[in-house]
Amino acid sequence: QVQLVESGGGLVQPGGSLRLFCAASGFTVSSYPMWWYRQTPGKEREFVASISNTGGNTDYRDSVKGRFTISSDNAKNTVYLQMNSLKPEDTAVYYCRALVLNTFYWGQGTQVTVSS
């Protein structure tokens, strides 16, 4: 079965960095497009970054451009989100999403808290 498991979240000070991991099973990440989303209490889940099945095309929401980088590792079947220069407004639960055979799948999320 398709499964997505996020990890790497935690507490970090403003300006710090975190690297999030999305470990996939049941499919190969190199064959399907992947996304990172995030959600804070009381707000809608919002798009953060995406990567094509080839890994050649990436996209980001404007507020994270230049700070976040999405990438994938075929050998580890994992998608990453490198987050630098973190701001308090980046605080959220971060979710991994995959589109596999016309079905969207979500991970359970990992908490990122940016606070001094």
C-alpha atoms as one frame of an Amber mdcrd trajectory, in Angstrom:
protein
   0.000   0.000   0.000   1.045   3.582  -0.574   2.439   5.172   2.567   4.125
   8.501   3.247   5.934   9.095   6.526   7.283  12.551   7.350  10.041  13.209
   9.839  12.657  15.821  10.687  10.453  18.440  12.285  11.257  20.099  15.565
  11.873  23.342  17.398  14.276  25.811  15.836  15.128  29.469  16.406  14.376
  32.108  13.778  17.059  32.055  11.110  17.778  28.398  11.721  17.428  25.414
   9.415  15.621  22.089   9.315  15.535  19.260   6.818  12.261  17.377   6.457
  12.014  13.836   5.147   9.155  12.100   3.356   9.821   8.373   3.195   7.605
   6.675   0.626   6.578   3.061   0.274   4.295   1.271  -2.151   5.532   3.339
  -5.079   8.694   4.974  -6.353   8.920   8.724  -5.870  10.805   9.122  -9.138
   7.706   8.017 -11.044   5.151  10.428  -9.588   4.842  14.112  -8.680   5.224
  15.054  -5.029   4.292  18.057  -2.896   4.929  19.568   0.496   2.032  21.350
   2.214   1.731  22.941   5.632  -1.106  23.808   7.992  -1.471  25.883  11.147
  -4.427  25.722  13.558  -7.446  27.552  12.200  -5.996  27.947   8.729  -6.310
  26.073   5.462  -3.596  23.696   4.405  -1.360  25.590   1.993   1.002  24.601
  -0.780   4.704  24.908  -0.006   6.666  23.149  -2.739   6.349  20.577  -5.494
   8.624  18.396  -7.574   7.946  16.607 -10.840   8.338  12.881 -11.331  11.624
  13.523 -13.104  12.853  15.876 -10.405  13.668  18.413 -13.071  10.808  20.785
 -12.327  10.186  22.339  -8.925   7.829  25.031  -7.712   7.451  27.011  -4.476
   5.052  29.410  -2.884   6.410  32.933  -3.033   7.025  33.273   0.695   9.536
  30.402   0.763  11.364  30.995  -2.516  15.072  31.300  -1.954  14.790  29.710
   1.489  13.306  26.242   0.885  14.477  23.535  -1.512  12.560  20.392  -2.454
  14.517  17.409  -3.719  14.272  13.638  -4.057  16.570  10.668  -3.648  15.610
   7.724  -5.809  17.907   5.305  -3.997  16.249   6.095  -0.671  12.784   6.629
  -2.188  12.555   9.819  -0.164  11.553  13.420  -0.827  13.194  16.190   1.179
  12.415  19.755   2.092  15.454  21.759   3.117  14.295  24.808   5.042  16.738
  27.639   5.690  16.361  31.097   7.210  13.274  29.938   9.031  10.765  32.491
  10.258   8.110  32.240  12.984   5.448  32.305  10.265   6.873  29.030   8.938
   5.558  27.312  12.061   3.115  24.617  10.962   2.538  20.921  10.550   4.203
  19.950   7.294   2.639  17.252   5.132   3.931  15.252   2.212   1.601  14.476
  -0.715   1.896  12.172  -3.691  -0.226  11.628  -6.793  -0.083   7.943  -7.622
  -2.260   6.490 -10.382  -4.707   9.406 -10.196  -5.071   9.180  -6.407  -3.696
  11.672  -3.884  -2.023  10.350  -0.749  -1.009  12.259   2.386   1.446  11.593
   5.143   0.671  12.087   8.827   2.614  15.335   9.101   5.578  16.567  11.111
   5.539  19.614  13.391   7.862  22.527  12.705   8.034  25.262  15.332  10.120
  28.387  14.771  10.435  30.400  17.961  13.006  32.225  20.031
